[in-house]
Amino acid sequence: MPDEPPLPTLADLPIGAEGTVVDVRCPRPVARRLMEMGVLPGTRVRVLRVAPLGDPIVLQVRRYSLSIRRREAADIVLSDVREAATEPEPGAKGATERGLSRASERPAS
């Protein structure tokens, strides 16, 4: 019987891609902390940003941003993965994550 391809993990996703959490396979204390922050099986997560050296990864979980280590992301198994649109969503990086509106980003006239 042929081997099944491995399930994708959160660490495999490019910026803008999203998937549904199937399993959190981190060590128990880390898995518990992630689940307390909303990374539960059945939850949709999206990769918003990745630091220049690849660690940490900024995720959108429910309606907030969460930064996790790449090694933790590698232990989060996903299904129903959807690749990023042609461009990241507006506001996926920059001032809007810090709570500033688009109007406040415009220079004063």
N, C-alpha and C positions, 0 to 999 in steps of 0.2 A: 504494500500500500504506500503511495507517495506521501511524503511529508507535506503537511499543510503549511502555507506560508505563515510566518509569525504575525501575530496581531500588531498593529501599529501602536506606538506609545506616544505620549504627549511630547517627548523629546524629538520625535521624528517629524513633527508638523512644521511647515514653514509659516512665516508671519501671515496672518489673515485666515489661516485654515482653522477648521473647528471639527470637533468630534464629540461623541457621547462617552462618558466614563463607563467602563465595564467593570474594572477591578483596580483597587489600589494595593499594589504588592510591595509597598515599602515596609521596613521594619515597623513593628506594632506602634511604638511611640510616635513615629513620624506619620504613619497612616492615620492614627487617631487625630493628630493635630490637623492634618489636611482635611479629614472628614468634618472636624469641628468648624473648619473654615468654608465648608460647602462643597468640597470635592468628593461627592458621593456617587455611587453607581447610578446611572440614569441621568446625570447632570450634563448639560452641554457646556463645553469649554472652548474658548477661542484664544489663539495666540495673538497677542497684541504687539509685543515687541520682544526683541532678544538683544541683550547687551552686546557690545562690540566683540568681546571675547567669547560670546556664547553662553555666559552664565551671569546673572540669573535670566529667567524667562518670565515675561509679564503676561498674565492670562486674564481673560474676562470670564469670571465665574458668576453666574446669575447676573446681578447688576453692579458688580464692583470689580476692581482690578486686584490681582493677587500675584506677587512675585514669588517664584519658587526656584530652587536649585535644579540644574539640568539633571543631576543624578536622581533627584526625587521624581522629576518628570519622566525619566526613563522607566520608572516602576509603575506608571499610571497607564493602564491598557485602555485603548479606545475602540469604538466601533462607529459605523456610520460617519466616516471621515469625509469631510467636504473640503476641497481645496479652496484656496483664497481666490477672491474675485481678481480681476486684472489689476486693480489698485486697492491698497488697504482702505478701510472705511475712513472718511474724514474724521479727524479728531482721534484717530487710533494712536497717534503720538503727539506729543507737544503739550500745550497749555491746557487743553480740555481735560486731560487726566488729572490735572492739579486743581480742577474745579473752576477754571476760568471759562467764561463763555466766549464764543467766537467774536462777539462785539467788542470784548475787552482786548482782543488780540490786534484789532485794527489801530493804526496810528491815529492820534488826534489830528483833526484837520485845522 
